[in-house]
Amino acid sequence: MTLHTKLLDGSDKALMSSYLESLALVERLHRLLLDVVKDEFERLGVLEINSVQALLLFNIGENEVTAGELKSRGYYQGSNVSYNLKKLVELGYMHHQRSEIDRRSVRVRLTEKGRNIRTMLNDLFARHTEGFEARGIINASGMEDINQSLKRMERYWTDQIRYIY
């Protein structure tokens, strides 16, 4: 019997079922977050950027980064990072400057307009955390437990990409 056709016993089936549920939840939560950000921006009258671009601005924050660093630092996972950066520069949310050392490399940082978007998202996320606690949904300790588990999964998946088992 190969590894791929291994029969699962009861505990393996339970873990597999929970794992698949977690994968579906992560995917749904990401899409829902994009919808929550879109809804907030529509409410505030911010219509020229999308939620992916807004989260990109939020994650860059006060840093000055290259497109490659956005992916390596985990700020951005999308394949169309160049398009979104170009759009954000065109719309005045980011400054860009070619590197003096490597002319192929462009460094980006937020403009005042970009920092305003970041503040809007920070305010939204602060309201969320207050609501989590006020409604007894999750506290800081519970959130930390979730984060630790997700980080372990991230390391495992990263190892799967880098190494053949």
C-alpha positions in Angstrom: 0.0 0.0 0.0 1.5 3.4 -1.0 1.5 6.4 1.2 -1.2 8.0 -0.9 -3.6 5.1 -0.6 -3.1 4.4 3.1 -6.3 3.6 4.9 -7.1 6.0 7.7 -7.9 4.7 11.1 -10.5 6.5 13.4 -8.1 9.1 14.8 -6.6 9.8 11.4 -10.0 10.3 9.9 -10.9 12.7 12.7 -7.7 14.7 12.1 -8.3 14.6 8.3 -11.9 15.8 8.7 -10.8 18.7 11.0 -7.9 19.6 8.7 -10.2 19.9 5.7 -12.6 21.9 7.8 -9.8 24.2 8.8 -8.7 24.7 5.2 -12.2 25.6 4.2 -12.5 28.0 7.1 -9.2 29.8 6.3 -10.3 30.2 2.7 -13.8 31.5 3.7 -12.4 33.8 6.3 -10.0 35.4 3.8 -12.8 36.0 1.3 -15.0 37.3 4.1 -12.3 39.7 5.3 -12.1 41.1 1.8 -15.9 41.6 1.8 -15.7 43.3 5.3 -13.0 45.7 4.1 -15.0 46.4 0.9 -18.1 47.1 2.9 -16.3 49.5 5.2 -14.7 51.4 2.3 -18.1 51.7 0.5 -19.5 53.1 3.8 -16.7 55.6 4.0 -16.9 56.5 0.3 -13.4 55.0 -0.6 -14.2 53.5 -4.0 -11.0 53.8 -6.1 -9.1 50.9 -4.5 -10.1 47.4 -3.7 -9.8 45.5 -0.5 -6.7 43.5 -1.6 -4.9 46.8 -2.3 -6.1 48.3 1.0 -4.8 45.3 2.9 -1.5 45.6 1.0 -1.2 49.3 2.2 -2.1 48.2 5.8 0.6 45.5 5.8 3.3 47.7 4.4 2.7 50.3 7.1 5.7 52.5 7.7 8.1 50.1 5.9 9.8 50.8 2.6 9.9 47.6 0.7 10.4 46.0 -2.8 7.9 43.8 -4.5 10.0 40.8 -3.7 10.1 41.7 0.0 6.3 41.9 0.0 6.1 38.2 -0.8 9.1 37.1 1.3 7.9 39.0 4.4 4.4 37.5 4.0 2.7 40.9 3.4 1.3 39.8 0.1 0.6 36.4 -1.4 -1.1 37.3 -4.7 0.5 36.8 -8.1 -0.5 40.2 -9.4 1.6 42.3 -6.9 3.1 44.4 -9.7 -0.3 45.4 -11.0 -1.5 46.4 -7.6 1.7 48.3 -6.7 1.5 50.2 -10.1 -2.2 51.0 -9.5 -1.5 52.3 -6.0 1.4 54.5 -7.2 -0.8 55.9 -10.0 -3.6 56.7 -7.6 -1.2 58.4 -5.2 -1.3 55.9 -2.3 2.4 55.0 -2.6 5.7 56.5 -3.6 8.1 54.4 -5.6 11.8 54.9 -6.2 14.2 52.9 -8.2 17.1 51.5 -6.2 20.4 53.2 -6.6 22.2 49.8 -6.3 20.0 47.6 -8.5 18.2 49.7 -11.1 15.7 46.8 -11.7 14.5 47.0 -8.1 11.9 49.5 -7.1 11.3 50.4 -3.4 7.8 51.6 -2.4 6.4 53.3 0.7 3.1 54.8 1.6 2.1 58.4 0.9 -0.1 60.4 3.3 -3.1 59.2 1.3 -1.9 55.6 1.8 -1.4 56.2 5.5 -5.0 57.4 5.7 -6.2 54.1 4.3 -4.0 52.3 6.8 -5.6 54.3 9.6 -9.1 53.5 8.4 -8.2 49.7 8.5 -6.6 50.0 11.8 -9.7 51.6 13.2 -11.9 48.9 11.7 -9.7 46.1 13.2 -9.7 47.9 16.6 -13.5 47.8 16.5 -13.4 44.1 15.7 -11.1 43.3 18.6 -13.3 45.3 21.0 -16.4 43.4 19.6 -14.7 40.0 20.0 -14.1 40.7 23.7 -17.4 42.5 24.4 -19.4 39.6 22.9 -17.2 36.9 24.4 -16.2 35.6 21.0 -12.5 35.3 21.7 -9.9 36.9 24.0 -6.2 37.6 23.6 -5.2 34.2 24.9 -7.5 32.4 22.5 -6.3 34.5 19.6 -2.7 33.7 20.5 -3.5 29.9 20.6 -5.0 30.2 17.1 -2.0 32.2 15.8 0.5 29.6 17.2 -1.4 26.7 15.5 -1.6 28.6 12.2 2.2 29.4 12.4 3.0 25.7 12.9 0.9 24.8 9.9 2.6 27.6 7.9 6.0 26.2 8.8 4.9 22.7 7.9 3.6 23.8 4.5 6.7 25.9 3.9 8.8 22.8 4.6 6.7 20.8 2.1 7.5 23.3 -0.6 11.2 23.5 0.2 11.9 19.8 0.8 10.8 16.5 -0.7 10.0 14.2 2.2 
